[in-house]
Amino acid sequence: VLYFGSPGWPTDPHVTHIIVEAGAINTFVLLTSSYFVVVAHEAMALKNYAKAKKFLVFTFVLACVFLGIKAIEYTGKFQHQILPGQIPETDLQAVRMLRDDMENVVDSRLNTLIPGDERPHIKQSMLLEELDTAEGARQAELAAWRQLYEQFSKYREDVSANRVSYDQAEERLHQWHESEILGPLMSSVEMRHPIVYGNLFASTYFLMTGFHAIHVIVGMILFGACLMPWTTLDANWTDWVENSGLYWHFVDLVWIFLFPLLYIIPGNI
């Protein structure tokens, strides 16, 4: 509904960092695990408990594989800050977010150089006073922070006066990265690219895939309960395995709908 009702909905995998191949592999993993559950249930009915246990272990391992691949996808989202509430949807928001990210670097570096609970303006005064008498590496560190703060103050002033476009902000960041002094301090700061409806997309993505991942973990707990070293898999576990298998098929079925909705349909229909 959100996709078809929003003409600007993000669909480019290079923008959303959706890995279609990873989703396809996970689909195959879950389908295979569902087959293994069926084999395990049939083995339970035939009282072949050793075989049943083997295929339940296979299912558990595939569940771990699914979550591992999903973790890789999530890592990419975090690295590119495709997270709810952290995505600029206009150029102006991106320019302001760069200001906020730079401020965090300035404050973090200040706290490293001048430890303590004093207010930032007091620490700044302490740093500038020490700069006059510091020597060697310490003097270089303090001077680098002062240069960083001067660049930040100028950028903040320009942003407040609406004198910075997105391209200009990107160019300034590039210059800071290329600077021998500022580069190491600003290495963690990246220019965020505006994504229209990006926050709604990220919220929807993490809500749907996150809840599904929770259900996968619940299924792993169900299978793990009958695979514990102190557990003897026998006829008493037949109903447990059957019901756990039905639950697992439900988890698989939900993913069958999620995969095309999140990975295939956007940008193709």
N, C-alpha and C positions, 0 to 999 in steps of 0.2 A: 504494500500500500504506500509506504514512504517512497519507494523507488519510482513507481509509476506516477505518483502525485507530485513529485518534485523534479522539474525539468533539469535543475542543476545538480542532482544527486551525483556524488563522485563515483565514477565507474572505471577509471583508468587504474589498472593494477600498479603502475609505476607511481601513482599518486597515493593510493590507499595502502600500498605495500601488501596487497593480497597475493599470496603465492598459490596460484591455481594448481600447480603440480603437487604441492604439499597436501592440498585438500583432496586431490584425486587419490594420492597414495593412502591417505587416512581412510578414504572411502573403501578402498580395497582391503585395508587392514581390518576394518570393522566387519565387512562382509565375510572375510575369512574367519574372523573370531566367532561370528554367529554360526558358521558351519561347524566349527570345532565344538561349540556348545551342543549342537544337535548330536554330534558323534558321541560326546560325553554322556548325554542323556540316554542315548540308545545303549551305550555300554553299561550304564547303571541298570537299565531294565533287564539286560542280559546277565547281570551280576558280575560283569567283568570290571571290577573296581580299579584294577591297575590301569587298564586302558582309559577308563573314565578320568582317573586322576591325571594321567598324562595329558589328555586333551584339555582338561581344565587349566593345567599349568600353561599349555600353549595359549589358551584364551587370555589368561592373566598377563602373559608376556606381551601379547599383541595389544592389550589395553595399555601397558606401559609404553609400547612403541607409539601408540596413538597420542598419548599425553606428551611424549618426548617431542614429536613433530609439532604438536600444538604449542609447546613451550618455545620452540624455535621461531614459530610464527609470532608469538607474543613478544619475543625478544626484539624482533624487527620493528614491531609497533612501538615499543618503548624507546628503541634507539632513534627512531625517526619522530618520536613524540606524537604519534598518531593515537592520542589519548583523549578521553572526554574532558572538555574544558580547557585543553591545552593547545588547541588548533586555531590559528588565526583564520578568519573567513574573509577578511579584506586586507588590502595592502597596509592600511593604517594600523590594524591590529597587529600585523607582523612587525611593523616598525616599532610599535610600543612594546611588544614582547621582547624584541632585541634589547631595548632599553632595560627592561626588567631583568633579563638574563645577565646583562652586563653589570647591573647593580648588585646582583647576587655574587658575582665574581669579585667585585670591588670589596664588598663587605666580608666575604669569606677570606680573602687575602689579608685584609686588615686585621681580622681576628687571629689569623695565623701569625702575623708579624707582631701584634700587640695583644697577647692573651689577657684575659680578665673580663670582668663584668661591667666595665665602664661603658658609658654611652658612646655611640660611634663618633660624635663630634669631639668628644674628649680624647678618644684614641687617635683621631686624626691630628689633634694638636700635639699629643705626645710623640707621634711619629715624626711630624715636621720638626719638632724640637730636637729629637734624636738625630735626625738627618744631618744637622749642622755639625755634629761631632762624630758621627759614625765613620768607620773606615772599612776598607776592603770589601768582602762579600756582603757584609751587613749593609754597608752604604749603598751598594748596587741594588740590593733587594728593596730598600726603602725608596730609592730614586725611581725604580721601576714602578712601584705602587703609585708614587706621586704622578708619574706620567700617565699611568692607567686612569687615575682619578681625574686628571685634567681632561683626558679624552672623553671620559664618561660624562663629566659635567657639561662639556660643550655639546655632546650628542643629546643629552637630556634637555638642554636649553633649546636646541634646534627642534627636537620633537615637540616640546611644549608649544613652540611657536609655529608648528606645522610647516617647517622649512625643509623637511626630509622626505623624499619619496622612497618607495620600496627599492628602486634601483640604486639610489644614492646610499641607502642604508647598507645594501648588499656590497657596494663598492667600498664603503668604509670598513666593513667587517673584513673584507678581503685584504685591505691594507693593514689592518691590525694583525691579521694572521701572518702576513708577510714580514711584519716588523720583528727584528731580532730581539727587541726588549719585550714587546707586548704579545708576540706570538705564543710563547709558552704559557702566558697567563690567560689568554683568550682561546686556547686550543679546544676547550670543551663547549664553546659557544658556537652555535650554528644558526644560520638564517632560516626561520621557519617559513615554509611556503603556504600561502593562503589556499584553503580548500573550502569551497562553498558547501554548506551543510556538513562540514567535516566533523564537528562535535556530535551532531545527531547520528552520523554514520558510525563514529567510534563507539558511542553509547550503545547503539543497536548491536554492533558487532560483538562487543565484549559481553553484553547482556545475554545474547543468544548462545554464543560459543562458550561463555563462562558457565552458564547454567547446565549446558550439555556436558561440559567437562566435570562438573560436580556430580552429575548422574553417572558418568563413567567411573569416577572414584568410588561411588556407592556400590556399583556393580563389582568393582575389584574387591571391595570389602566383603561382599557376599560370597564371591568365589574364594577369597582368602580364608574365610571362616572354616571351610571344609578342606583346606589344604595345609592347615597348620601341622607342624611336626607331631604334636601330641594328639592329633585328630585321626581317627581310623575311619576311612571312607567305606561305609557299608550300606546295607539296605535302609538304615535309619536316615540316611542323607538323600534318599531318592527324591522325595518331595521338595527338599531344599534345592537340589540341583535343578529340578524341573522348573520351580518358580523363579529361581535366579536366572535360568535360561530365558524364560518368558520376559523377565525384566530386561535382560540384555538385548533381546530382539527389539524391545521398545526403544532402547537407547540407539540401536542401529537404525531403526526406522526414522527416528527424529533426525539423525544425521543425513539420511537419504534426502530429506526435505531441505535441511540447512545447506548442504553442499551446493545444489544448483542456485538456491536463493542468494547466497553470499558470494559464490565463486564464479558461476557460469552466466546467470541471467543478466546481471549488471553489465552494460556495454554491448550486449549481444541481442537483446530484445527491446 
